């Protein structure tokens, strides 16, 4: 409940202000899509290639790789990413 001595602040936005903010947000999103972060793109690309290779090897049914499964993939991947982040943090 608002206090009596508090100034009356209008919280409703008129349609022109809403339209201006929506256009501004759209332009910012368009700029982000057109100029993506190269490090993020590289990371996502490498991750997809590695994931694709893992699933390809699993589907080839190579006998000596029978021990390798999804239950090992994710913990190993988490450990490797964590180790990379820690090594980068300690280098700085």
Number of C-alpha atoms within 10 A of each C-alpha: 3 7 7 7 6 7 8 9 6 6 6 7 9 8 9 9 10 12 12 11 12 12 12 12 12 12 12 12 12 11 11 11 10 9 9 10 10 9 9 10 11 11 11 12 12 12 13 12 11 12 12 12 12 15 12 11 13 16 9 9 10 9 7 7 11 10 8 12 12 11 8 10 12 11 11 12 12 11 11 12 12 12 12 11 11 11 11 10 9 7 6 5
